[in-house]
Amino acid sequence: MSTVLCCELFSEMINEAGKKGFAFIPKNIEPGQYIIFLQSRNQDTDDITDKLTVIQQAVRYCPFCGTELQQVIQKNKVLIEALFEKNKRFLL
């Protein structure tokens, strides 16, 4: 991804959905309204060889730069909507 949303680390992690480790995943909560989840997985989605463990928590601020994520969502609605559609299968 060439677009930096609020900081480079957040921008990298928003493309990690379904992979082992940490990722940010947007979720549509009502038409046009999104929240961001920080999710952790112990295995890649396409390489499940043991018990899959997934933990997720809604976050309001970027843990790296402190930006309020609603600002990021508002400035990047088209991208956030596309990421939600692409990654919604990974949400709990």
Backbone torsions as a table, in degrees:
resi	resn	phi	psi	omega
1	MET	NA	131.2	179.9
2	SER	-93.6	-17.9	179.9
3	THR	-79.6	126.3	173.8
4	VAL	-93.8	119.5	-175.4
5	LEU	-76.9	-70.4	174.8
6	CYS	-121.4	-31.9	175.5
7	CYS	-157.8	165.8	-176.2
8	GLU	-64.8	-38.5	-179.5
9	LEU	-64.9	-43.3	177.0
10	PHE	-61.8	-44.6	-178.8
11	SER	-61.7	-36.1	176.9
12	GLU	-68.8	-45.4	-174.7
13	MET	-72.8	-19.3	178.3
14	ILE	-74.9	-10.8	176.9
15	ASN	-102.8	11.6	-176.1
16	GLU	-104.4	10.9	-177.5
17	ALA	-56.0	134.1	178.2
18	GLY	83.7	-2.7	-179.8
19	LYS	-101.5	155.9	177.1
20	LYS	-58.7	136.2	-179.8
21	GLY	108.0	-148.4	-175.1
22	PHE	-104.0	148.1	177.1
23	ALA	-151.9	155.6	169.5
24	PHE	-104.8	133.4	-179.7
25	ILE	-132.4	123.3	175.9
26	PRO	-75.8	149.0	177.2
27	LYS	-132.8	133.4	176.6
28	ASN	-79.6	121.1	-179.1
29	ILE	-102.2	-22.3	170.6
30	GLU	-165.4	166.1	-174.6
31	PRO	-50.4	120.8	177.9
32	GLY	78.1	1.7	-178.7
33	GLN	-116.5	129.1	-177.9
34	TYR	-129.2	153.7	168.4
35	ILE	-127.8	164.0	-179.8
36	ILE	-113.6	132.1	174.4
37	PHE	-105.8	137.5	166.8
38	LEU	-91.6	123.2	-176.7
39	GLN	-124.1	145.2	176.8
40	SER	-126.4	136.6	178.3
41	ARG	-129.7	145.0	177.7
42	ASN	-89.2	-6.6	179.4
43	GLN	-149.9	154.2	171.1
44	ASP	-65.3	146.8	-179.8
45	THR	-60.0	-37.8	-177.6
46	ASP	-88.6	7.6	-178.3
47	ASP	-136.8	48.2	-177.7
48	ILE	-81.9	110.0	-179.1
49	THR	-115.6	-9.5	-177.8
50	ASP	-141.7	-170.1	179.1
51	LYS	-65.7	123.4	179.3
52	LEU	-79.7	130.5	175.2
53	THR	-119.2	125.2	178.8
54	VAL	-128.3	131.2	176.4
55	ILE	-125.2	135.2	175.7
56	GLN	-142.0	150.1	-178.6
57	GLN	-145.9	132.3	174.5
58	ALA	-66.4	139.9	178.4
59	VAL	-126.9	142.4	179.9
60	ARG	-99.8	-25.5	-176.8
61	TYR	-127.6	146.5	175.3
62	CYS	-64.9	126.4	-179.8
63	PRO	-70.6	-11.2	-177.6
64	PHE	-96.3	-42.6	-175.6
65	CYS	-119.8	-9.1	176.4
66	GLY	85.0	1.5	-179.7
67	THR	-64.8	137.8	174.5
68	GLU	-68.3	123.5	-172.2
69	LEU	-69.5	-21.7	174.4
70	GLN	-63.3	-31.4	175.3
71	GLN	-65.8	-42.6	178.2
72	VAL	-62.9	-44.2	-180.0
73	ILE	-62.1	-47.6	-178.4
74	GLN	-61.5	-38.6	-177.8
75	LYS	-78.4	-16.0	-173.8
76	ASN	-133.4	40.2	-173.3
77	LYS	-56.5	-42.1	-178.4
78	VAL	-63.7	-45.4	178.9
79	LEU	-64.8	-45.0	-179.6
80	ILE	-62.3	-42.2	177.8
81	GLU	-62.6	-42.6	178.6
82	ALA	-64.3	-41.2	178.3
83	LEU	-66.3	-37.5	175.7
84	PHE	-61.2	-49.8	-178.5
85	GLU	-60.8	-39.5	-179.1
86	LYS	-69.6	-36.0	-169.4
87	ASN	-114.0	4.9	-174.9
88	LYS	-61.4	-24.0	179.1
89	ARG	-67.4	-17.5	-179.9
90	PHE	-87.1	-13.4	-178.4
91	LEU	-74.6	149.3	176.0
92	LEU	-79.3	NA	NA
